[in-house]
Amino acid sequence: MSIFFSATSTFGQKAEPVFKNGEAQIIEAFSNPDKWIRHDLWVETTFDSDGDGKPDRVHVDVTRPSQTETEGLKLPVIYESSPYYAGVAPDIDGIFWDVNHELGEKPKDHVHPEVTRIGKRPIISNSQVGIWVPRGYIVVHSSSPGTGLSQGSPTVGGDNESLAPKAVIDWLNGRAKGYTEPNGNETVEAYWTTGKVGMTGTSYNGTLPLAAATTGVEGLEVIIPVAPNTSYYHYYRSNGLVRSPGGYLGEDIDVLYEFIHSGDESKRAHNNQFVRDSILRKYQDRITGDYNDFWAGRDYLNDMAPMKAALLMSHGFNDWNVMPEHSYRIYKKAKEMGLETQIYYHQNGHGGPPPVGMMNRWFTHYLFGIDNGVENESNKAWIVRENDKQSEPTAYADFPNPEAKPVTLHLVKGNPAKGSLSVNTSKKQGKETLVDDVNFDGATLAKAESSKNRLIYITPKLSKDLHISGVPKVTVKLASNKPAANLSVWLVSLPWNEGKVKITDNIITRGWADPQNHKSILESEPLKPGKFYEVTFDLMPDDQIIRAGQQIGLMIFSSDKEFTLHPKPGTELTVDLDGTTLTLPVVGGLNAFESATKE
């Protein structure tokens, strides 16, 4: 039940926001949707991404309390932008790249669907409206370039997707022009706002607040990205390997372009030729998976120098679509830059914003200027523990937990059953070999008591809970019998739980790499069969308490049925056990690990 505060007295005082405990409150004067003012417009940008010789205009809608018109009330803005509002391509067979081919081979083309645009003016979206307008905020939405009624072309991480929301924020601050029609000359001014803007959204809609913030635009005070894709390379590649996001096997950046391309039908052929074919498909490189200038230009970590906005980052540790590395890399950089920042992590999958109260405190402070102390809180990380509600995170000094220390574990032979993980170095463990077979998925391999298709090494049974916080790292010294091979690593909790399981059961974290990129993700080189290479890479960040009675297992295999390309079975990977290690970030360090694994 909502608690309403009256913002208008019997003496006819003007309505205005009300604050309690550092948060903007729901008040009756702003809570009747029938009295909200809803209108749309087009904001002129500084770019021409559809090549028609005119600056693109982006479609914007506004939802604001009536008092901004009748009483001259000026309010700050909560802004969400998206490429999804006007619909997406249909889910038909063949829209993804075929993954059933040998590594290094050119795949056959995929189906190219058309988007049927949906939606009616003036409302682009209703997201955020019901939460924030009753609390005294104005809510603004915009469709990304080349989607909906916005002009231009999608570029999937190109500069226009940063400059479009910048233009909207500039318009809200009187620095850009807004028009009543996409091609008209009648202007619209944002006389009803203070010009202070906060952005939020989930997934692609969470990427765009970061994109806008990297421009350093004045007026964007705070962003709350939820599960944002912060690098398209990290979304579609992993340490040199062609690797799909979870649930979308065979998707790539050109597929996502077609998925969102809901803009002007008459411009689509041009956009396809000059953006999709001449840029995305030309440079995405599904052959080598190397990091190049194309991917660097779609990595927001490289663009953060101008950023000034405060940052509350949000993500799920078990998000295998937009994986948790995306949020952590930006959070880490923002801290290094001295920006005011905190991070909220939960244990579930894709999506999941911070609690409304937490978001409200941030928006209230940075948009209304209320001194609620949010910027001075000593705890910078809010982590939902395994069995807790997402609305009840536990406060920590930071992520990774400052008490976490690296613990390096060594391999003890055991193939084809299970080997061991030990803090002690056991020399002369020799070499063990696995045979790639993508017909077996990772879960099947992890559950198997014995298998020639994976190598697995486990700790003793935990006698106490063990808290992992940070970024696990592996070094695998291996040789292949072929010039190219997939390399997949899962960190699992055993015994494997069947039936009704929690999302935190079984898989702790995972990672993937291309051994051809053992020197650098910038350049791959064919493997010399039989030659050993050292491949070092991070697994996905995690903060998880592994319960007593479980064992931690390091599973090394080749092709991952859910994520990688699917070459024919038969590739052999030989692992040098003495040259292979797992480093875990353990809260309490070596003492805690040894105490928890003492038999």
Sequence and secondary structure as in RCSB ss.txt:
>XXXX:A:sequence
MSIFFSATSTFGQKAEPVFKNGEAQIIEAFSNPDKWIRHDLWVETTFDSDGDGKPDRVHVDVTRPSQTETEGLKL
PVIYESSPYYAGVAPDIDGIFWDVNHELGEKPKDHVHPEVTRIGKRPIISNSQVGIWVPRGYIVVHSSSPGTGLS
QGSPTVGGDNESLAPKAVIDWLNGRAKGYTEPNGNETVEAYWTTGKVGMTGTSYNGTLPLAAATTGVEGLEVIIP
VAPNTSYYHYYRSNGLVRSPGGYLGEDIDVLYEFIHSGDESKRAHNNQFVRDSILRKYQDRITGDYNDFWAGRDY
LNDMAPMKAALLMSHGFNDWNVMPEHSYRIYKKAKEMGLETQIYYHQNGHGGPPPVGMMNRWFTHYLFGIDNGVE
NESNKAWIVRENDKQSEPTAYADFPNPEAKPVTLHLVKGNPAKGSLSVNTSKKQGKETLVDDVNFDGATLAKAES
SKNRLIYITPKLSKDLHISGVPKVTVKLASNKPAANLSVWLVSLPWNEGKVKITDNIITRGWADPQNHKSILESE
PLKPGKFYEVTFDLMPDDQIIRAGQQIGLMIFSSDKEFTLHPKPGTELTVDLDGTTLTLPVVGGLNAFESATKE
>XXXX:A:secstr
    B  S TT       EETTEE  BGGG  GGG EEEEEEEE S  TT SSS  EEEEEEEE THHHHS   E
EEEEEEES TT      TT S    S TT                TT S  TTHHHHGGGT EEEEEE TTSTT 
 S   SSSTHHHHHHHHHHHHHTTSS EESSSS   EE  TTEEEEEEEEEETHHHHHHHHHHTTT TTEEEEEE
ES   BHHHHHEETTEEB  TT TT  HHHHHHHH  S GGGHHHHIIIIIIIIIHHHS TTT    HHHHTTBG
GGG TT  SEEEEEEETT SSS THHHHHHHHHHHHTT  EEEEEESSSS     HHHHHHHHIIIII    SGG
G S  EEE  TTS TTS EEES SS TTEEEEEEEEE  TTS EEEESS      EEEEE  TTS HHHHHH SS
 TT EEEE    SS EEEEE  EEEEEEEESSS   EEEEEEEES   SS  TTSSEEEEEEE GGGSSBTTB  
   TT  EEEEEE   EEEEE TT EEEEEEES  TTTB    TT EEEEEGGG EEEEEEETHHHHHHHHT  
